Amino acid sequence: MNEDNVEAVAIANLIAADDDSIVGWVYRWNTGALAVRWDGHGPKRISRLCPDLSDAEKAEIDFSSLTQLPSLVD
């Protein structure tokens, strides 16, 4: 990563609670911060991360609240 530009790299997939599909990604910015990016259908309840992240990383993205989101019907 170039330290002069703000850049991010995907480090984990967000796996949907209902069908094991990927519904978003966790990105690590070159600043060290983590962020969630959803697919085009917006936030959905997730069951897990692949690969799994550390407890500190899960806390930073508020993993527990992501597992409690309402399941939306497309």
C-alpha positions as CSV (number, residue, x, y, z in Angstrom):
1,M,0.0,0.0,0.0
2,N,1.1,3.5,-0.7
3,E,1.2,5.6,2.5
4,D,0.5,8.8,0.5
5,N,-2.9,7.6,-0.6
6,V,-5.7,6.2,1.5
7,E,-6.2,2.6,0.4
8,A,-7.8,-0.5,1.7
9,V,-7.5,-4.2,1.2
10,A,-10.2,-6.8,1.8
11,I,-9.2,-9.1,4.6
12,A,-12.4,-11.1,5.2
13,N,-15.7,-12.0,3.7
14,L,-19.0,-11.5,5.5
15,I,-21.1,-14.7,5.2
16,A,-24.9,-14.5,5.2
17,A,-26.8,-16.2,8.0
18,D,-29.3,-17.9,5.7
19,D,-27.4,-19.2,2.7
20,D,-23.6,-19.1,3.1
21,S,-23.3,-16.5,0.3
22,I,-20.9,-13.5,0.6
23,V,-22.9,-10.4,1.4
24,G,-20.0,-8.0,2.2
25,W,-16.3,-7.6,3.1
26,V,-14.1,-6.4,5.9
27,Y,-11.4,-4.0,4.7
28,R,-8.2,-2.9,6.5
29,W,-7.3,0.7,5.6
30,N,-3.6,1.7,5.4
31,T,-4.4,3.8,8.5
32,G,-5.0,0.5,10.4
33,A,-8.8,1.1,10.7
34,L,-11.2,-1.6,9.7
35,A,-14.4,-1.0,7.8
36,V,-17.3,-3.1,6.4
37,R,-18.5,-2.8,2.8
38,W,-21.8,-4.4,1.8
39,D,-22.7,-5.9,-1.5
40,G,-25.3,-4.0,-3.6
41,H,-28.2,-5.4,-1.5
42,G,-27.2,-3.6,1.6
43,P,-26.7,-4.9,5.2
44,K,-27.9,-8.4,6.0
45,R,-27.5,-10.6,9.0
46,I,-24.2,-12.5,8.9
47,S,-23.2,-15.8,10.6
48,R,-19.5,-15.7,10.3
49,L,-16.4,-14.2,8.8
50,C,-14.1,-16.1,6.4
51,P,-11.3,-16.1,7.4
52,D,-12.1,-15.5,11.0
53,L,-10.8,-12.4,12.6
54,S,-9.3,-11.8,16.1
55,D,-11.6,-10.8,19.0
56,A,-10.2,-7.2,18.8
57,E,-10.9,-7.0,15.1
58,K,-14.4,-8.3,15.6
59,A,-15.0,-5.7,18.3
60,E,-13.8,-2.9,16.0
61,I,-16.4,-3.8,13.3
62,D,-19.0,-4.6,16.0
63,F,-19.4,-8.2,14.8
64,S,-22.1,-9.0,17.4
65,S,-24.4,-6.4,16.0
66,L,-23.8,-7.7,12.4
67,T,-25.1,-11.1,13.6
68,Q,-28.3,-9.4,14.9
69,L,-29.3,-7.4,11.8
70,P,-32.8,-8.2,10.5
71,S,-32.9,-10.6,7.6
72,L,-34.1,-8.8,4.6
73,V,-36.1,-10.4,1.8
74,D,-35.0,-9.4,-1.7
